Amino acid sequence: MISPTIVPTARTGGHTSKIVSARDAMRLVRTGNTVAIGGFGGIAMPEELLNELVALYRATDHDLSLGKPSDLTLVWTGCPADAQQRGVQQFTMPGMVKRIIGGHWAYGPAMYQLVRANQVEGYNLPLGVITQLYRDIAAGKPGHVSRVGLGTFVDPRFGGGKLNSITTQNLVELLTIDGQEFLFYKTFPIDVALIRATSADPSGNLTMEREALTADTLSVAMAAHNTGGLVIAQVERIVDAGSLNPRQVKVPAALVDCIVVNSDPQAHQQTGGSLYNPAFSSEIRVPLTSIAPMPMGARKIIARRAAMELRPNSIVNLGIGMPEGIAVVAAEEKASDLMTLTAEPGIIGGVPAGGLDFGAAVNAQAVIDMPYQFDFYDGGGLDVTFLGLAQADREGSLNVSRFGPKLAGAGGFINISQNAKKVVFCGTFTAGELDVVVRNGKLLIERDGKFKKFVHAVEERTFSGPYAAQMGKDVQYITERCVFRLTKEGLELTEVAPGIDIQKDILDRMDFKPVVNNPRLMDARIFAEPPMGLREDMLKLPPEARISYDEDRNILFMNFEDLELRSTKEIDEGNDYVRALVG
């Protein structure tokens, strides 16, 4: 453990300055340290600090007097990299890293190859659990108790989140409390926290006004500070002492040991895909008409069918990948204002971004800390979530985390899918060079994918179908050619796209036969070019959604908001419902 008293300081204008060079800051990282990296993927990633840590490790091969930051344990929620050359993608030198505990891994394939080759210990834990674990570390608790992960590969009965044979320490235990099963995630000390902010005063107070997220920055800093570790912050600029609004300070100076002023804008990108976008930091709002509609194809078909599951006044989560298209469809249908879209790192409202910008949003209503977002998610706050569909089996279990030599990691998938009231998985029916077209309102498969997605057994269980069925969860699986729903008997085929042959295009392309009970055709509007009229459908609530009767108080409640009646038949239907309700 490093004592903060060794941090170099200087006196500036009567205040103690914590501003140091990146090299001096990284010299404080010692062999065997546990280093927690704040942020969410490329958002709020302290990239200059990571670059300098790598440079220091390389330099010590020639000058051992510098000290060698080796045998490190890295901890992150969203992988701080870009799947190319940035961030932890550089941490592949032999001996530099001993262990990795990560939530999302897709942006760090080079790191996973070390794990896969048994050169580095590796754990994949739910992203939400890790971000909440920081708070439990700060609070001095022995661990984090949660149902998240039960029945999945994180459950110690199915591997405990370990990624290879040299990873032997159990970080997850099974508990029974009042007859109910829980998972216990063990806490551990943090020696060094690497975080990022926008502005700092010489004392170390940090604000994040130009960042797309506040992410887990405060929680990571507090966890390190309270376990005797160091907090090193990369910032964009230094401001005068006393000039920061206390209500905008995200991390107080008392938690910060070193400040490194960024010297390269490319190492302080706002997101993994954007150098800087003022809409992501809520400095401006953009017209939703600027979001271009998607072209017709498998992705739009899936997004359109999934968007039909949206309901007014609902709170919605959109996952990375295929579900991102639902936000685009909602904008095209002018229905974005009818529900609250959210993203796991703390976005509430607005339109979540996709690709390497994932996690950011435009026109957000609020941006909260990531651990609090997962408190909300874990407690059942989501009405519906739309998540990716990579591999499914007969029981409805899903794998989205590991496929042979590739590790995407669970990310927030386990937290979200286990706790949302309704779950909609979205993905193409097959994978690998799938080519479909729409002609005359029918779906035609020009070239089917090389790989089946509906298999006998998933490679890794990221979502447990049996556990969800036992809990009575509403689960759907939406593809471009058909729709399934989860039952206690497994998957049931409920809808088929026009133009699709059930036997040839569906059953013959699956490793198992689902339950088939007279599936209906998917809505024809999905396969037509014009907008579907989704906004009108969402506002056209059925009588049972608008009218309720409190028999005890003899009060009839009627909701006429945005009600449009276009025929006497609709009036009669409402009258008949009221008569039946009140007798």
N, C-alpha and C positions, 0 to 999 in steps of 0.2 A: 504494500500500500504506500502511496506517495503522500507526503505531508504537503499541504498547500503552502507552507511557509517558504518553500524553495522557489516559488514562482517569481520570476524577475519582475520588479516594479520600478516605476520612475515617478518623480514628483512633477506635476504639471499644474501650474496655476493654483497651488494650494491644495490640490486634490491628488490622491494616489491614483496613478494611471496603471491600468492593467494591459495596456497595449504593447504587444510584442510581435516579433516576426513569426511567420509560419514555421520556420526552422527551429527557433527557440522554443516555440510551443510544442512541437512534435518531439523535441528532445526529452520532454517530460514523460513520454510514453515508454514504459519499461517492459522488459521481457516478462511474459506470463500475464500481462494485464488483460482485464476484461474491458473492452472498448465498446460502448453503446453509441450508435450513430443515429442521430435524430433525423426527422423528415419522413417523407413518403415517396419512395422511388427517387426521381430526379427533382422533386419539389422540396425546397428547403434542405437540399443536400449540401453539406459543407465540403464542396469538391476541392477547394484549394488546400484544406487541411488533409484530405485523403491523398491528394497528389504529393504533398510534402512528406507525408508519412512514408509513402512508397519511395520517394527520392532519398529520404534519410536511410531507409533500409538498404538501398543500393549503395549509398555512399559508405556505409559502415563496412562493406566488404574490403574497402581500401584504407579506412581510418577507424580502427576499433575504439579510439578514444571518444568518438561521438556517441557510443552506446548503441545497442542494437535492439530495436523494437520487434522482438521475435516471439514465437509461440503465443500469439495473441488469440484471445477469444473475442470474436466479433458478434455483436447483437444488433439486429435491426428488425423493423416491422416490414416496410416496403423496401425491397432491395435497392440500395443507393448506387445505381449504375444505369446503363442504357443499352445493355446487351451487346455493346461494341467495345469501346476502349475506355470509357469513363468510369469514375468511381471505383468500387471494389473489384471491377474487372481486372484491375492492375495488380491485385494482391495475390498473385499466383506464384511468387518466388518461393522456392523450397525453404521451409522453416519459419516463414513469416507468420503464418496463421496455423493455430493448433485446432481450433474449434469454431464452428459457426452455429448460432441459434437465430434462425430467420423465419419470418412469416411468409413473405412473397419472395420467390427466387428467380423469376423468369428473366429479369434484367441482368442476372449474374451467371450466365451459363459456364463461364470459365471457372468460377468458384465451385459450382456443382461438380464439374469434372474432377476437381481435386477430391471432393467427397466420394464420388463414385469410384475413384481409384484407390480408396482407403488411405489417402495421404493426409486427410483432414477429417476430424470428427464433425458430424452434422446432425442438426435437429431441424425439423419443420414443425413449428407450433402455430396455432391459429393467430393471425395478425392481431385480432382484437384482444386476445389473451395477453400477448406480449405487451401491447400498449397499456393495458390495465395492470400488468405485472409491475411496470415501472412505478406505479403509484403505491403498490403494496410493498415494493422494496423501500421506497421513501418512507413509508409508514412503519417500517420495522416489523412487518408481518412475516410469518414463516412461509406463506404461499398464497395462491389465488385459488379460490374454490368456485367451480363453475360446472354447469352441465355441458358446456360447449366442448365438443369433441367426442362425446359418448357414441360408441358404435362405429367410429371412424378410425383411420390409421393412427390417430393421436392417442386413442384409448390404449392403455398399457396391455390390454388383452390382445391388441392387434399391432403392437410395435412401439407404442409410446412416443411416436414422432421421430424415432431414430432412423437415420438414412443409410447407415452402412454397418459393417460388422465390427469396426473398431470403436464405435460409439456405444458405450456400455453403461454409462451412468444414467440412472432413472431420474428424469426431471418431472415425470408425471406419475401420480399414484391414483388408484381407485379408492374412493371413500364411500361409505354408506352412512347417511344421516337420516334418522327417523324413517328407515326403510327405503329411502330413495338413493339412487346412485349419483355420485358426483365425481369430477376429476379434480385433483389437487396438484396445481402447478407450483413447483418450488421456487422460492426467490433466491437470489444470489447477489453478492456485492458488485457494484460497478466501479471500476478503478478510474476510468476516463470517459467523459461524455463529450462527444463532438457534435456541436449544434450550429445552427445558422440563424441569423436575424438580419434585419435591414439596417437599423441604426443603433449605436451604442454611445453612451457618454463615457468619459474617462474612468468613472467608477465601475462601469460594467452593467448598468441598466440597459436592457435590450427591448427594442420595439420591432414589429414585423409588418410595417405598413405596406411594403412593396412585395411581400411574399404572397403566394397564392393560397397558402394554408398556414395555420399555426401548428398543425399536426400534433406531435407528442413532445414538442420542444421543452415546455416547462416540466413535464413529468420526468423526462430523461435527465434534465439538469438536477432536479430535486433528488432523484434516485442516487445519482453519483455523489452529490454533496453530502447526503445523509448517511452514506456508507463510507465516508472518508475519502472519496475520490475527487478528481479534478474535473472542472467544467471549462471547456475551451470553446469559444464562440467565434465563428467567422461572420463578419459583418461587411456591409457595403460602404458604410460611412461612419465618421465620428462627429458627434454634435457637442455643443457646449454643455458643461455641467449644469444641471438644473433646468435644462430646456425641454426635457421630455415630459409630456403629460403623464402623470402617474397612472391614469386609467388606461393608457395605451402601452404601458410597460408589460411585456409578456413574461420576461424573466428578470427578477430583481437582482441588483448588483451583489447582494449578499451571497448569491449562489454561483457567481461567475468568478473564475480565477484568471483567465487569460482572454484577451480580445485580439483577433488577427484581422486586420483590414484587408479585404480582398484586393488583389492587384491585377486580376484578369477577369473582365466581364464574362468570358466564356466559362469561367469556373464559378460563376454565381448566376447561372441561368435561372429564370423564374420557375420553369418546369423542365422536364426531360426533353420537350420538343420545342419550347419557345424561349428565346432570350429574354423577352419582356413583353407582356401584353397587359395594358392597364385595366382591361376588363376582368382579368383573372384576379387582380388585387382590389377589385370593386371601386376603382377610381372613376370609371365610367360605366354606363350601361349601354348595351348595344341593341338595336332593333332585331327582333327575332326573324324578321324577313330576310336578314342577311345570311341566315343559315340555309344553304342550298339543299333542295330536296334530293333524296337518294335516287339513283336510276333504278328502274325495274330489274329485279334479279332475286336470287335466293335470299340475300341479306334483307332486302326491303320486304319481301313476302313474309319472312319470319318476324321482322319488326312490326309489320302491320297487324299480323294475327295476334302477336303478343300485346300490342297496344289496345286491342279489343278487351283485354282484361283490366284495363285501367278504369277506375271509378272516381266520380267527383269527390273532392275533399279528402282523398286518401293520401297517405304518406308512403312514398315509393323509394325503393333503392334500385339503382341500375348498376350491374356489374361491368367489368371490363370486357372488351371484345364485342361479340354479337349484340348483347343488350344495349350497347351504346346507341344503336340505331333507333331504339324506341324513342329517345329524346328528339331525334331528328324528325321522326314521323309525327310525334306530338306537336312539334313546332309547325310542320307543314299543315297539320290538321287544325292549327290555331287552338289547340287544347291544352297547351302547357300551363296556362293559368288555372286550370281546373283541379290540379293536384299539386302536391309538394314533392318534387323530385329531390333525392338526397344522394350523396356519395359517401362512402365509408370513412374517409379521412377527416370529415367534419363539415361538409357542404350541406346546407339546408336551403332548398328553393333554387330557382334559376334553372339553367340548362347545363348539366355536367358535360365536361369535355372528354374527348376520347384519345386513343393512341398514346403517345408519350406525354400528352398533356393530361392524361387520366388522373383524376383526383381534384383538378381545378374545375371551375365553373364560371359561366358568365351570368350576370344578373342575379346573383345569389341573394337570398333574404338574410342569411346569417352564415358565419363561419365560426365553428366552435372547435375546441380541442378534440383531437381524435379519441382519447379515452372516454370522454363524455358521450361522443357519438355511439361508441360501442356499448356504453351503459344503456343508452336508449334502445339500441338494436337488441341487445341481449334480453331486455325486459319485455320484449314483445311490442315495441312501439311501431314497427313497420306493418302496414296493412298488406303490402305485397312487395316481393322482390323479384327481379328478373336477372337470372344468372346464366352463365355459359353452359353449354351441353357438349362435353367432349367424348364421354364414353359411359354407356348405361348398360345395366344387366336386367335380367328377368324380374328381379325383386324391386327394381326402381332405384338401386344404389347407383351413385355417380362417381366417376373419377375425373377430376379436372386438374390434378396436382402433379402426377408423375407418369411418364410414358417412356419406358425403356431408358435410353440414355438422356432423356430430357426431363428436367424438373421445373415445373412452373411454381410449385408451392401452393399451399392452401390459401394464402392471403386472408382476406376477411370472409371467404366463402363459407367456412364452417359456422362461424358466428351467425352470419346472416341467414343461411339456409335453414339452420336449426330453429331459429327464433321468430322469423317473420310469420305472420298469420297465414299467408298464402305464398307459394313458391312457384315460379314459372321458369323452367329451364329452356334456353333458346340456343339452337344450333342446327347446322345442316344435318341431314339424315346420314350421309356418308362423308368421308374426308378424302382429300387428295385429288385435285384437278376436276372436281365436280363442275359440270356446265349445264345449266338449265335455262330455258327461255319460256316466255309466255306468248302464246299465239291464240287469238280469238277467245281470250278468257280461260284458256287451258294451259296447264303446266306441262311442258315437254322436257324430258331428260335427254339432252343431246349426248352427254357423256357422264356416266355415273362415277362417283368417287372410287378410288382404289381401295379404301379401307372402310371396314364396317365400324360403326359406332355402337351398335346395339349387339352386345357380345354375351357369351355364356357367363363370364365373370370379369369384373373390372380389375385392372392391374392394382389399383389402390382405391380404398373406399374413402372418398372425401365427403360424401353424403350417404347416409344410411337409409335406404328405402324402408327396411323393416322397422327401424326406430321411428321414422316419420309416420308410417302406416299405423303403428301402435299408438302414436300420439293423436291420430285422426287428422293429420295435416292435409290441407288442400294443395296438391302438387300436380302440375301439368308439365308436359314435355313437348315443345313446339318445334317442328321442323318445317322445311319448305314444302314437303309433300304430305305430311300427316301430323296429327296431334294425338298424344297419349295422355292418360291420367293415371295416377297411382291409386291402386286399390289394395285390399288385404290379400288379394290373389296375385298381385303383381301389376304389371303394366297392362292397361286396356286401351285398344285402338278406338278413338272416339270420333275422329274427323279425317277425311281424305280430300286432297286437292282435286279439283276437276281435271280430268285428263290422266289421272294416275290409276294404274292397274294394281289393285291391292296385292295380288299374289306375286306378280312379276317385279313390281317396283318397291314393294314394302316387305312382305313376308320372306321372299327369296333372298333379300338383302339383310336379313337378321339371323343371328345365331340361335334364336329361340322364337317360339310362337307366342305372341301376346294374347290376351283375352280379346276376342273379336265378337261384338254383339251389335251388328247392324250399324256401323259408323255412318255419320252423316257427312255431306259435302261441306268443305270449308266455304266461308262466305265469299260469294263471287266478286264482291267489291275489292277484295285483296288483290285480285289478278287484273284489275283494270287501271288505266293510267290516272284518271282523275282522282282527287281526294275522296276519301271514303265517307265523309260526313260524320267523322268520329265525334266532333264536338256536339253535334245535334243529338247523336245517340247517347252521349254521356249525360246531357242535360235532360233527356227524356226519361225521367225516372218512372218506374212502374208505380201504380197506386200504393202498393205495400211499402215502398220506400218513402212515400210522401205523407202517408196517413197512418196514424197510430191512435189507439184508444186506451186511456187509463181508466180501467173499470172501477178501481177503488175510489178514485176521485171524480169519476164520471166526466172526464175531460177528453175531448177529441182534439188531437194535435194535427194540423195540416200545414204542409210546407208548399207554398206556391212560388218559391223563388225560381226564376227563369222558366216558369211553366208556359208552354205553348200548346193550345188546343186547336187542332186543325179540322176536326170533324165532330159531329154529334155522337159518333160511336165512341170516341175517346171520353166524352162527357158521360155517356151512359155507363162506360166501364168504371169510371170513378164513383158514380152514384151507387152502382151495384156493390162495389167494394165496401163503401161506407155502410150501406144497409146491412151487409153480411157481418160487418165488424161490430156494429152496435146493436144488432138484433132488431 
